[in-house]
Amino acid sequence: MQPPADLPSRASRRRSRDLSATADHRDEITAAPGSGRVLLESTPAQGPTAWWALPEPPPPDWSPQLRDGPPPVRGLQRIELEAGRAWVLVADRLSRRSRQRLMRELADWRDAPVIAGAAAPREAIVVGAGLAGCAVTDALARRGWRVTVLEQAERPGGVVADIPLLAQHPALSPGDDRRSRLLVAALLASGRLGARIGTALAIGGRFQAMPLAEARGRAAGLPAAVVQVVERSSAAAHGIDGHSGLWFPGCATIDPARWWRRVATQPEVSLRLATGVAAIRRDGGRWLALDACNAEIAGAPVLVLANQAHAFELAGLDARASGTLRRRPLQVLVGQPSARPPQPSAAADEDAAPRAAPVLGIDGYRLEWPGRACVLGPVPAGAADTAASTTRALLAAWSRRLPGASDHWSWRLSPPAERLLLRDNLPMAGAVPDMAAIEAARERHQRNDRLALPRREGLYLLTGMGGRGLLWSVLGAEVVAALAAREPPVVEPELADAIDPARFVRRSLRRAQ
């Protein structure tokens, strides 16, 4: 998509180096709610080259998605127009402090030095090939980075390696808390994923049953593109009768194994299985991944730890930084087609258009990809027995909730696994705090908790996905990749702070005052 023809030429835009040089631009950014859209354009090799502010309303020849902005239009959001080239940031209803911080970030990003000639290759190591590792590898490779993925197991997938389908499970809270806003941001980021991973992802929507009054309270203020209130009389349109609730039209079902195959076949990606990382070390301007004998496995300027709880150990983060770690069982019923239905040859093709049934949530969830797999979950804790009698009992319970849920499938229990949850049930995505430097300046940080906490250069964390791994991993991957590539922020500062790996450290400093 190209900018409207009536905008200034690239040469004239490149000369607009000072944010204060054009009052209209500054006023557009800090104007009252309902305005403040800013477009920044860059090329991967040369860094930022231009910026401008769009009037309100935006020009009519932009697409509806761009004209209307990413819902909900608040804080700082991003629409990616062309991979690696352009972003739209929406600054709306920002506090004075957030506006000032946004202006500084835009100025720092725009005024970054431009290196003449061919840019040095950007390289990264990702430790862990679960959902988080897959998402951040995809995000970095899409930006042109060469990525080496190190996975201890003999196949990718992590804790979901034995689960053929995953779905997005947003859970909105009444009001406007940070968790709900993060989930909406994750849905928006995931909506752009389908164009990159093809038949590994299908948009089918998700129905979440709940009382009508509760549904209205949770959906209040959110656009219909994100969530819609469904009354009992209209629930049949979403595949279920007799329930009111919420309908998330953009929710996706994903085949994690196929997603990894898509990512691993990219020329920028090297996936090394059965390769455990025992330690990491900074050597000059590079991070080294070391094995149990302290031998170097791989090296790169950027290293992302996406290997669940082991990431904290490798990063040298103790309980002050990680908080209390909790593990929750993960087990589901997996259905495979009992008899392959007749299908046109194109339907079995790798590039055929994917079709997935809506995800149904009634005291659990049901995912179905016709002809491929069906998943019912979660299985109650303690039901790890894989005997056929246990499977039949669980299916009977599901059939009472969703008639027809067990038809046409041959069922088995997935092997038991564990999900990692952090103390506040939010993930960690961002730069790793430098605990030694923080401790050395402890008194200064306690006196002024607005000071930026020191970070370990080039080291990032992406873990603690909990029960919403598909949503959090995609959003967290974009946050980490944008930080590593020195791009504009993916989410507004308040939301970035909510998933910052240093958030528990800052809280401990405040308590010690």
N, C-alpha and C positions, 0 to 999 in steps of 0.2 A: 504494500500500500504506500503511495507517495503522498507527501504533504500537498495541500491545496496550492494551485499555481499562483494565487495572489499573495502568498507569503514572500518575504524578501528572498533574494537569491542567496545561494550558499556562500558566495564570496562576501556579500554584505553582512550575512549573519555571522560569518567567521570573525569579522572585525568588531562585533559586539562583545568585547571582552569583559566589560565592567557591568555588574548587575545594577549599579546605580546610574549608569550612563543614560538609560532610557527609563524615565519615570513611569511610563505606562507599564513596563514589564514589572517593576517593583510593586506598583499599586495593584497589578493583576494578581500577584502572588499573595499579597496581604489584604486583599479586599474582603468584603463581608461574605458570609456563607452564600454559596451558590455560584461563586466564581473562583478563579485561581488555578486554571489548568496550565501546566507548563510542559512543553515538549523538548526533550533533549535528544540530540542525534550524535552518534559517534561511529567510528569504524574501529574494528578490533586492533588494527596495526598502529593507528595514529592517535588513538585516544579521543577525547572530546573535541568537537570542532564547532558546535553551534548550539544555540538555545533561543527560544522565543516563547512569548506568552500568547495564548489564543484568546480571542474576545469571547464574550458571552452574548448570545448563544454561539457555539462553535459553528464553523461554516457548514452549510447543508450538504456539501458533497463528501463529507466524511461518512464512514459507515455508521449505522445506528449504534453499534457497540462502542465506537469511539466517541460519537456525539453524546451519548447518554452517560458515558463514564462507567467504570467498574462498580457495580453495586456492592455495598452502599457507598455513596460518594461522601467520604469523610476521611480526615486524616491524610495519610499518604499511601496511595495505592499505585499499581503499575499495570499497564497493558503493554504487552510486547507486540510490536507491529511487525518487525522483521528481525529474525534471530541475529543477535550480536550487533544490531545497527541502531535501533531506535526504541525509545520508551516514552510512554505518556505517564506523567505523574500528576495526581490530583491532590491539590492542597485545599482542603475545604473544612471549615469549622475547626481550625487549629487554634490552640491557645497562643498567647503572645510568646511564651517561652518556646513552644514547639515551632512557631513560625521562624523565630530567630535561629533555632537550631537547623531548621530546614534550609534557610538562606545560607548558613555557613557551609552545610554539607554540599549544596549545589555549587557554591563558589569554589570550594576545595576541589570538587570533582571536575568542574569545568576548567579550572586553571592548572590542572596537573600538567607537568611538562610533556611536550610531544617529542618523541625520539625519532630523529630522521632515519630513513632507511628501513630495512626489514626489521621487524620486531623480534626480540629473542623468543624462542619457543617457550610457551608456558606449560609447565609440567606440575603434576600433582600425584601424590600417593593417597589412595583411599584404603583404609584398613577396615575390612568387614564387607561382606557381599550379601547382606540382608536387604530389606526394603530401603533402609536409609542409605546404605552403600550404593544400591542401584540408582536411587534417585539423584544423589549428588554426583555420581559418575556421569549420568545422563546430562545433568545441568552443566557440568564443566566441559564435557566433550562437545556439547552444543555451542559452547563459546570458543571452540577451537583449541582447547587444552589437550595435551597428551596425558592420559590418566593410567596409572598402574594400580590395579585392584588386588589386594592381598587378602585371601580368605583361608582360614584354618581348616574348614571342612572340605570334603572332596566334591562338593557341588554348591552352587550359589543358592541363595534363598533364605538363609538364616532360619529363624524359628518358623517361617511359613513355607519352608521348602516342600512340605508334604501336603500343602493345601492348594488345590488347583485354582480356586477363585477367591478374590478378596473384594471387599466393597468399602465405600466411604460411609462412615457412620457419624455424621454431624449431630451434635446435641446442643441445641441452643438453650440458653438460660433466659428467664424473663428479664427484661431490662436491657442494658447496654454494657455488659461487662466485657473485660478484655478477652476472656475465653471465647465468647460468642463471636467477637470481632475477628479473632484469630482464625476460628473455624470458617468464617465467611471468606477471609483472605485465602485460606487453604483451598476452599472450593474454587475460587477464581483461578488460583495457580494451577489446580488440577485440570480445569477446563481447557487450558492450553496444551496439556500433555498429550491428548488424543491425536493431534496432528503429527506428533513426532513418533509415536510408538505403534501406530496403525492398528492392526487387529488384536493387539494385546489388551486394548481397552475399548469398552463400549459404554455409551451413555444410556442408561435405562431408567434413571430416576430412583428415588427411594421413598417409600411410605412408612411413616412412623406413627403408630397408633397412640392416641392420648385423648383425654376429654377435650371437648370443643373449646371450653373457656381457657384451658391451659394452652392449647394450640394458638389461640388468638393472642394470648399474652406473650408467648415466645416469638411469634412472627411479627409483632408490632414494630413498625418502622422499617422493616426489611423489604426490598423490592421483590416482585413476583418472580423475577429471574432466579432468585436464590431460594425462596421458600414460599409456599402457598398453603393456606388453611383449607382443609377438606372436611366437609360435613358428611354425615352418614349417607345422606341421599345421593351424594356424588362419588362415594368411595369406590363404587364398582368400576369406574373409569380407570382406576389404578390397580385393578386386579384383586380387590378384596371387598367384601360386603359387611355391613353392620358395624363399621368403626369410623369414628372421626379421627382427625389427626393432622399431621403436617406432610406435605408433599415437597420433596426436594428435586426439582426437574433436572438439575445438572449433575446429580450424583452418578458415579461411574462404577462399573464392575471391571476388574482387571485380572488378567491371567499372569501371575508373577513370573512363572517360568518363561513364558513367551516374551514378557518385558525384558528379562535379563538377556534372552537370546538377541533381541533387537539391540540392546545396549552393547553387548559383548562383541557384536559383529562390526561395530563402528571402527574405522581405521585408527581412530585416536585412542582406543581402549585396549589395554592388555590385562586380561584376567588370569591371575595365577592362583590356582586352587591348591589345597593341602599345603599351605604356606603360612605357618603361624608366626606372629610377631610377638617377641618376648619383651622388647624394649625399643625406645626411640631415642635419638640423640641429635642435637643441633650441632652441625659442623660447618663453620663458616656461614654461608648463606643458604645452606641446604639442610633438610631434615633427612635423617637416615633411619630406616626401619631395620632392626637387628633381630637375628634369630636367637635361640637359647644358648648358642655358643658365642654370642656377641659378634657374629659375622654379619656383614652388610647384606641385606636382601635387595633393597632398592633405595634410591635417593631422589629428592626433588625439593624445590624451594617451598612447596606447600604440602601439608599433610593433613588429611581429614580423618578423624577417629570416629568411625561409625559402627563400632563393635560392642554395643550394649554396655554392660557394667565394666567390662575390661577396658573400655575407653578411659574411664576415670583413673585406673591404675597406670595406664601408659602415659597419661597426661600429668601424672604426679599430683592429682587432686584428691584431697582427703574428704572427710565427712563434712567439713565446713563448706566445701564447694559443691559436693554432690547432694547433700541432704540425706535423709533416710531413703534408702533404696528398697523398693518393694517389688516382689515378683508375683504375678498372677498367672494361674494355669491357662493354657490355650489349647483347646481341643474341640473338634467339630465333627459332624457327620458328613462324609463325602460320598456323593452319589455319582456313579459312572453310568452311561447309557446301557441298559440291560440288553437292548437290541438296537443296533444302529438303524435309525430310520432312513428310508430312501431320500437322498438329497441330490440335487444337481451337482455336477462336478465342480462348478464354480464355488459352491458353498464350502467345499472342503479346501479350497485354495488358500494359501497363506495370506494373500492380499484381498480376500473376499471381504466385503463390508460386514463388520461385526454386528451382531444382534444379541442383546441381553434382555432378559425379563426384568421388570422393576424389582428392586430389593424391598422385601416386605418385613417390617419389624413389629412383631407382637410378642412381647415377653421373649425376645430373641430376634433372630433374623433368618431369612431364607434368600439365598442367591441362586439364580439359575441362568445358565448360558445354554440354550437349547442345542442338543446334539453334542455338547462338550462336557458339562459337569453341573452338579448341583451341590450346594453346601447349606447345611442347617447348623445353627449354633446359637449361643455357645453350649457345649455339653457341660452339665453341672460338675462342679469340682468333686473329685473322688470317683468319677465314673470311668477311670482309665482302663478298666477291663475291656478288652476287644472281643469278648465272646459274642457269638451271634445273638444270644438271649438278651444281652445288654443293648445291643444295637436295635433289636426288635422293640424293646421296651421304650427306648428313646424315640423311635419312629412313631410308635403309637401315641406318645404324648404330643409329638409335633402334629400328627394328623388331627388330633382334637382341636388344635389351634388353627391349623391351616388345612382344610380338607384338600386331598389330592397332592399333598406335599411329597408323598413317597412313591407316587406312580411313576412307572417307566424307568426306574433307576435301580442299580445294584449298589447296595450301601456297605460302607465300612467306617470304622472310627479312625480318625487320624491319630498318629502317635502323639502322646502328650508333650507339650512344649511350654515355655514360660515367656511372658511379656514383662518388660521392665517398666515400672512406673516410678516417677519421682514424687517428692513430697507434695507438690502442688498440682500434680496430674497434668503438667505441661511439659513439653519436650525441652531439650537444650539444643540450641542451634546458634553457633557464633564462634567468636574468637576465644581461645582458652586463656583464662586469667593467669598472670605471672604471680604465683603465690609468694615467692621469695621477695620480689620487689614490693608487693603489697605489704608484707610483714615488716619490711625495712622502713616503710613510710606509714606504718599503722596509725600513729598519732595524728599525722597530717590528714589522713582520710577520715579519721573519726571526728576531727574538728570540722571538716567540710565534706559532707557526703555527696556533693555535686561533682567533685573531682573525678575525672575519668580514671578507672582502674587500669593499671598496666596490663598488657597482654603479651603473650609469647608469639613473637612474629612468625606468621606463616602457619600457625597451628590452630586447627579448628575442631569443634566438637559437634556431633550430630547423633543424639541418642535420647533414650527415655520416651519412645513413641507410645508406649502403653497400648490401649485398646483402639487407638485411632491411627495406626501406623501408616496407612495409605494416605491419609490427609496430612498428617504432621510431616512425614518424610518428604513429600513433594514441596511443601512450603519451606521446611527447614533447609532443603537442598538449595532452593533459590536464594534464601538468606545467606547461606555459606558461600555459594558461588559468586553472588554479587559482592560480598566482602572481599573474597580472594581476588576478584577481577577489578576491584575498586570502581564498581558501578554505583549508580544511585541506589538508595535504600529500597528494599522490596516492600517493607511495611513501615508504618509510621513509628517514630521513636518510642512511644509508650508501649506498643506491641513488641518491638524489638527487645525492649527491656524485660518484658514478661517471659521471654524464652532465652534470655542472655545466660550463657554458662557462668557468669559471675554474679548472678542475682542473689544466691544464697550467701556468698561472701560479703556482699554489700549489706545484707540484712544482719549478718553476724557482727559486722563493724558497728552498725547502729545500736545493736543491743548492748555492746560492750562500752558504750559511752557513759 
